[in-house]
Each structure stands twice: as C-alpha cells, then as structure tokens.
Amino acid sequence: MVRFLLSTDNSGLGVMEEAHHTFLARGDVRRAAKIAYSLGMNLVNRGENASGRGWIARAGRLLDEAELDCPERGYLLIPTAIQAAQAGDLETAVAIFREAIQIGKRFGDSDLVTLARQGEGRVLIRTGARDAGFAIIDEMMVSVTSGDVSPVVAGIVYCSLIDALHEVYEMRRARDWTAAMERWCDGQPDLVMYRGECMVHHAHTLQIGGQWEKAQEESAKACARFLGPPPHPAAGSAFYQEGELHRLTGRFAEAETAYVQAGALGRNPQPGLALLRLAQGRVDSARTTIKRVLGESRDPMERAAVLPACVDIMIESGDLDGARSAASELVAIAAESGSAYLRGLGSQATGATLLAAGEVPAALQELRAARRLWQDLDAVHHAAQARVLIGVACHRLGDTDSAVLELDAARKVFMQLGAEPDLARMDELERKRTRDRVGGLTGREVELLNLLATGKTNREIAEHLVISEKTVARHVSNIFNKIGVSSRAAATAYAYRHDLV
C-alpha cells in the first residue's frame, strides 16, 4: 500500500491490482480480499462505479468461499452503509456502521474502527445530531494525526471528513483539521495524500484563510490531476474553485474559461458565473441567472451557497425587496444549521441590505457582528469586505475617523491578497466620497439631503436618523447656506444635478 501512496492515481490502481493477484496466487485470501475491497472503493470514488462494485463483490465472494471470519467482513459493510445513507435511510446506515465498528474492535483493527466511526459521525450530522457527530469527527481526526491508523486510512478519513465539514459549512473545524493534516503530511513528504474532492476543499479552506497563492496552486494541481482520462468526478469542482480564485483576483477571462470548463464537466458554474457577470457590469444578466438558479435549488445547504450572491446582485440591481428576502432566508438557514460561517454570511447580507436601504445604525450592528465572526474564523477576505461596509456606514453617520480606519484596513488586506476587483470598488467609493463633499457638505449632510430629496419631512427625517427635529432643522439650514439655495425644491434639484441622490 505504500507503493500506492507514492504513485499517481492510475498507476496506483495498477499497483493495487498487481498486489491482489500476488496475494491470491500465494493463497492469502484475506489480504487479496482486502486489496480487492480497497481497489473497488477507489474506483467508485473515481466515478467508475461498475468496476468498483465488481471488485467489492469479488472481495465478498472470496471471503464467503473461504468461510473466513475476519475484519475484512467489517470493511465490506462500509459500502453497504454508504449506500443506505445515500438512499436516505440514515437509521440503517448508522446501524451498519456500528456493526462494522464492533467487528473492528473484536479483531483489534484500528483502521476499520476509524473508517466506520467516521462514517457514523457523518451520518449522525445528517440526522441532526450535530454535537455527537462532530465529537466523533474530532476524535477520529485525532487518531489520524496521532499516527494511530495507516497512511492509507489517514488520507481516506481526512478526505471524507473534510468533505462532510464543507457540506454543512463547518469551516472552523475544516480549517483546524486541514492545518493539523498538513503538519502530519509534512513529516511524510513523499506521500500523495489528497486524491479526490478533498483537494478542492483544501484549496477552498486556504482561500477562506487568505492564503490565495497556495489555494491557486492547489486548485491548479487538482485541475491537472482530475482531467484524467477518464475525468475524475471532482474535476468540475476543481475548475469551479479555480474560477473563483481568478474572479476574486480580477482575472476575468481566465475565470470565465474555468467556469465554462466546470460546466462542461458537470459542475454547475453558479453562483460564481453570475458574480462574474456582476463584476463585469452586466447586472441584468447576473440578476436573471441568479433568480433562475435560486428557483431551481431546493436543499437548504444548496440554497445557502447561492443566497449571498443573490443579495449582492439584488442590491446592485436596486431590488431591495429581493435582497431582504434572500438575506432573511439565509439567516434562517444559518440558525437551523448552527454554522458560524453561515451566520457570518447572514449577518453580512442583512447589514448590506439595511445599508442600501438607508437604515444605517441597524446595518452597522449587523456588520460588526459579521466582522467578529469572520475574525474568529480567520476568514480574511470576508472580514475585509465587512470592514468596507462598516466604513461606508460610519461615513454616512458622519464618523469620518472611524470610516477612514476601517477602509484603510480593508484596502491593506485587499492589496495583500491581490483582490483587484475589491480595490477597484474601493477606488469608486473614494470617488463617491469626493462627490459627496460637493458644496462643502459633510457625510451626514449629504445623507440628510438624500432623505430631503425623496420628499421626507423634517419629522420623518428625524425618525429615520434617530435624531431630534431641531437637529434636522439646523442641518437643513446649514445645507441651504452651503449650496446657496432657499427652498427644499431647490435643494432637491441641486442633489439630483450633482448626482448626490
């Protein structure tokens, strides 16, 4: 099995097949059956289901013919448990995994126990028993990083669990265990540990943590390795991840190519492609696409992947009702899931929507909550985006010093990441702030002039900004004096003429 870990995917499978026949020729049925099982599982994970099931069936036949009572019986229960889980029969899946655990314990096979227990943990999370499931996951990853299991099983368990954590947006655990696994791999540099979807999840985890260069390298390796032939089932996800990194760094042509390739390989290129259209200024196209995608999505976790993009696009298109609806749904899914990452997305989406609606104090509260969550998760880019929105909110409230601090801190992060589209948006913000100072108006006065231009009375403005009518009257008088008008109608015309509304 060490030769398998030191080899590339296709040659590694050849090594396993060679080993199977060697053990069979020697009359070592147990080992031949175990190799057949492992080969079958690897083929299934590569999308070659018929061949994979054939090898697994061969393993079972060999054990039956030899009438062997051995730990390999437990290994053969694992694909049966997986099939039950995929069919939605979670209770049966848990029972089968637990039967395999007992066989592993009876024979003292730590590899079998670890494989079956991680399967049990994954299924328990799906049943809603999140705490119990995560406790098992944490314990099994300790077994992996402590060297209690073989390198083969270490790689399988890590890939399986990192996939499970991404499914439910448990990004803090994904980050922590990825770091632990990397330390483990550093001690065994010749091993090729990541052979499936976990390569893509690894790149995504690095992206969230702000290690964009390393994430780009990992996604590029995954794209190259998964193209086959035949193409690996994770190839589409690898190209989608590569497209995301290109989009975030402003390489739009490369992003489009990667998204198209992802689609050709069976991975829906959304919401990334819709966000690319938004970045290209094609707002109507982005809006049409994201509404279609959301309309076709049914699973809450699937919708959670689309809703943040929907909020951004709806705000840009001026559909605040659509943005509010998407943000509210995202908050509800986050509350149900218990995911801190989804809570951060929900708070940020809500804050952005409130800010667009002019409800600045409420927006600031949500955005600060999002920023705290991002800092706790070490989600560098998300945190910087939250700081931009906080800076805008502070500016609108007249707190210029705080606005400058937040915006400068965000700009520094964007420069370190190479987030060119974010830097371009910040430049546009600065130009808008310059326009806002037309006539010597402060940020607060511009905000108040906006409200006045929509026809609000002094009382309505006071209620909106949570200040007294007397303060509003003083601001209105100052505005009139600065821009040289004497009526609300003239002030409204001034606001539209100088693009301040």
N, C-alpha and C positions, 0 to 999 in steps of 0.2 A: 504493500500500500504506500510505502514511502516513494517508490518509483512513480506512482500515480500522482502524488502531490508535487513531485518535481517536474512533471511533464505538462504539456499543453493539453487542452481538453480532448481533442481527437486521439492523440497518441496515448493519453492517459487511459482512455477507454480500451484501447488496444492492449495496454499492459494488463488491465483487469481481466480481459477475456483470456489472454495467454495464461495468467495465473490460475484462472478457473480450470482450464483444461489440464494444466500441470497437476493440480491437486486431485482432480478426478482420475487422472492416469495413475497416481500414487495410491488411489483407494481412500483418500482423505475426504470423505463425503461431506463432513461438517464444514471444512474450510471451502470446499468447492461450492457448497450451497450458500455460504455467507458471501462469497465473491459474486455469485450469480445474483443474489439479492441486491448487493451494493451496485452492481452494474445496471440492474434493472431500474433502481431508484435514480441513478444518474441519467439514464436515458429518458425517463419520464420527466425529470426536471429540465431536460433539454428540449422537451416537446415531442420526443419520439415515443409516443405512448404505446403503440402496438409492440414495438421491440422491447420496451421496458417491461410491459406486463408479461411478455413471453419469458424473459429472464427470471422474473419474480415467480412465475408459475413453475419454471424449471427448478428453482430452489426448493419450492414446496414439495414437488414430486420426488426429488432426491431424498429429502428427509423422510417422506412417507414410505418410500421403498426400503429405506434402511431402518425404518421404525426407530428413529433416534429421538430421545427426549433430551433436548439441548437448548441453550439460549437462543439459537437461531430461530426456534419456534416463536420466540418473542419478537424478533426482528420482523418476521413475516406478518405479524399482527399490525405493524405500524402502517403499511399502505392501506389495509382494511379500515383502520381508524380514520385515516385521512380521507378516504372515500366517503365514509359516513359523515364526517364534518362537512365536506364539500356538498353533500346532498342535503345538509341542514339538520341531520339527525345528531345533534350535539350530545345528547344524553348517551346514546350508543357509543359515540366516538370517545367520550370520557371513560366509559366502562372498558372499552377495548384497550385504550392506552394504559389504564390501571392494571389490567390483566398482564400486559407486557411488562409493566414495572415489577410486578410480583415475580414473573419468570426471571427477570434480570437479577432481582435480589436473591432468588433461590440459588442461582448459579454464580453469584458474585460478579456479574458482568456490569461494570460501571458505565461502559459505553451504552449498553442497551437501556439501563435505568435513566441515563441522562437524555437520550433521544426520546424515550417515551414520556418522561416527565415534562420536557419542553413542549411536546405535543399536547399533553394535558393542560399545561399553562395557557397555551394559545387558545384552546377550545373554551376554557373557563372564562377568558376575557370576552369571548364572543357571547357567552351565556349571560354576561352582565356581572359576573363575579370578578370584577377587575382587580380588587385588592389581592384575592387569593391567586389569581393568575399571574399578576406582576411579582408576587412573592416567589412563586415557583421560577419565573423567568430569571429573577435576580440570583436565586440560589444556583440555577443551572449555569449561569454565566460565571459564577464564582468557581464552579467545577471546571469550566473550560479554561479560565485564565490562571487557575492554580495548577494546571497540568494533571488533573485527575482523570482525564479522558485522552484517547488517542488523537493525534493531529487531524485525522480524517473526520472524526466526530466533532472536534472543536470547530472546524470550518463549517460543517453542516449545521450545528446548533447556532453558531453566530449568525449565519445567513438566514436561517429560519426565524430567529428571534428578532433580528433587526428588521426583517420584513413585517413581522407581527406588530412591532412598535410603530412602524411607519403607517400601517393600516389604521391605527387608532390615534395617530398624531401624538404619540408619547415621545416627544422629541428630546426631552431632558435625559431620559434613560437611553435613548438611541445615541445621544452624544457621549454620555459617560461610558457606555459599554463599547462604543466604537474606539474611544481613546484607550480603554483597557485592552481591547483586542489588538490594536496597533502596537502597543507595548509588548504584547505576547509575540506578535509576528516579528518584531524587531530582533528577538532572540533566535529566530529561525528564518533568516533572510532568504534561503533557497526555496522555501515552500511557496507554492501558488495557492493561496488560501481562498481567494474570492473568485468563484466560478459561476455565479448566477446573478439573480436580481439584487443580491446584496452589494454588488459592485456599484450599481446605480444608487442604492440607498446610501452607500458610503459617500459617494460624490455629493448627494443632496445634503447629508449631515455636515460635510465640510463646507458646503455653500452657506448653510444657515449660520455656521460658526464663523463666517467671514474669511475662510481660507479658500478664496476663489481660484487662485492659481493651481493649488493642489486639487481642488474639485474638478477643474478643467482637465488636468492630466488624467485623473481617474475616469472621468466620463469618456475622454478620447480613447483610453485603453479599452473600456467596455465596448465602445462602438466598433473598434477594430476587431476585438476578440469575438464578439457576438454575431458578426456578419456571416460567419460560418465558412464553408457550407456544411450542413444546412443552417439557415439563420437560427440563432438561439431565441427562445420566446421573449427574452428580456431585451432583444436588440432594439425594438421600438422605444422602450422606456429609456434606453441609453441615449438614443438620438434626441428624445424629448428633453432629457436632462441637459444635453449639450446645447440644445436650442435655447433653453432657459438661461444658461450662462452667457451665451452670445447676446441674447436680448438685453440682459442686465448690464452688460458692458458696452452696449451700443453697436455691436457688430450685426446690424440688422439683416444684411444679405445672407450672412452665414447662418443666422438664426432661422431665417425662412427656409433655407435649404435643409437644415436639421429637422425642422418641424414637418416638412414635406416627406422627408425620409422616414420619420417616425410614423406618419400616417400610412405610408406605403407598407410598413412592417406591422401594421395592425394596432398601433397605439394612437388613440385619439389625440390629436395635436393641440387640443384645447385644455385649459384656457390660455395657454401660452401664446398661441397664434392670434387670438383676439386681443391680448395685451400688446402684441407686436403691432397690430393694426392701430391700436390706440396711440402707441408711441410714434407711429408714422403719421399721425394726424388724421387717420381715416376713421373718425369717430362713429359715423353711421354704420360702416361695415362691422366695426367691433361690437356695436350695440345689437345689431341684428343677429350676429353669430352667438353672442353670449346668452341672449334670450332663448335662442333655439337650443343651445346646449343645456341650459338650466331646465328648460321644459322637458328635455328627454331624460334627465337624471332623476332617479328615484331613491337610491340609497342615501341616507343622511351623510355618510362619510364621503361619498362621491360628490354630493352637493356642496359639502364643506370645502372641497377643492376648487369649486367654481365661484362660490359666493363672494369671496374677497375681490376677485377680478370684476364681478358684476357690479359691486359697489363703486369701484373706481371708474368704470365705464359709464355707469348711470350718472354719477356726479358730473363727469366731463360733458355728457350729453345734455345736462340740465334737467334730467328726470329724477328729482329729489324723492318723489314718492317711491319710485322703483328702487332707489338706493336705500331708503328707510326700510322697505320690505325685505330686501336682501340682507341688510345688517341685522335686523331683528331675527330673521331665521337663523343666521349664523350664530348669534348669541344663544339662541335656544338649543341649537345642536351642541355648542360648546358646553352649556350647562349639563346637558344629558350625558355627554361623553366623559366629562371630568378632565379633559385635556387642557393643560395650561397653555399650550401652543394655540389651540383653537380659541381659548378665552382672550389671548392677546390679539388674534385676528378680529374677534368680535368687538372688543373694546376699540381697536383702531378704526374699524369700519364704522362703528357708531359715532366715534369722535369726528371722523372725516365728514360724515353726513351732517352732523349737527353744525360743524364749522361752515359747510357750504350753505346751510340754511340760515346762518347768522346767529345761531344760538351759541355764542362764544364761551360763556362761563361753563355751560354744561359740556361743551365739546372738550374744553381744557381738562375737565375732571376725567373723562373717558380716556383721553390721550395720555395723561400722566399714568393712569392705571395700566395702559398698554405698554408704555415705556418701562415701567417697573417689571412687568412680566418678561419683556424682551431681554432686559438686563439679567434677570435671573436665569434665563435660558441661554445666555450668551449668543442671542440672535442679533448679530452686529448690524446687518443691513436693515432689518425690521426696526431696530431701535433708532437708527439714524433717520429713517423715514418718519417715525413718530416724532422725533425732535424737530423736524421741519414743520410739521403740522402744529406742534406746540409753539414754535417760534412765530408762525403766522397768527395763531390765536393771541399770543402776548402782544404782538404788534397791533392787532385790532383793538386790544384793550388799552393801548397807549403805553404799555410797559416795554419801552424800546430797549432798555438794557438787557432784560431777560430774553427778548426776541433775538438780539444780536448774539448772545451767549449760545442759545440753542442752535441757531442757524450756522454759526461758525463751527460748532462741534460737529454738526451733521456734515458740513462740507468737508471737514478734515477726514471723516470716515469714508465718504464717497470717493475722495481723491486716493485714499489708501487702497480701496477696493478696485478702483478703475471703473466706477459706476458712472459712465459718461452721460446717460440719459438723465440721471438724478442731478448731476451737476448742471446740465442744460436747463432743467426745470428751476433750479435754484437761481440761475442767472436771470431767468424770466421773472422770478419772484422779485429779484433786486430791481429789475427794470420797472416792475409794477409799483414797488415801494417808492421809486423815484417819481413815477407819475402821480402817486398818491400825495406827494409833497407839493403838487402844483398849487400855487397861490399861498404857499407857506402853511398849509393845513397840516395838523398833526394826524397821526394814525387814528386817534379817537374821533377827531373832527371829520375825517373822511368817512368813517363808519357811520357817524350820525348823519352826514349829508346823504349817504346812500339811503338811509331809512327815510329821511325827509323827502327825497326824490321819489320814493314809492308812494307818497301821499299820506304817510302816517302823521298823526297829530303829535303835539308835544307830549301829551299823556301817554299815547301808545308807544312813543319812543322811550319814554321814561320806564314804562313797564318792561319793554323789551331789553333794555340795557341795565335794568335794576338800579336806577338812579332816580333822583327827585326831579320833578318837573322844573323846579327852579334851576337846577344844574343844566337841564336840557335847554332852557331859555337862554342861559348865559352862553352855552356853546353855540346856539343858533345866532346870537348877536355877534359873537366873535367870528363865526364863519362869514356872515354878511359883510362885516368890516374888512376881512382879509381878501375876499374875492370881489368886493366892490358892488354888491347888489343890495336891494332894499326889500325884496319880496321873496316868498317861498317859490313862486313860479320862476323867477329869475334864477334863483339858486338851483332849482331842478334843471333848468336849461343849461346852466354852467356845468353841472355834474355830467350831463349827457355829452355836452360838447367836448369835455376834457377826458371822456372815457373813464369816468370815476365810478360809474354805476355798474 
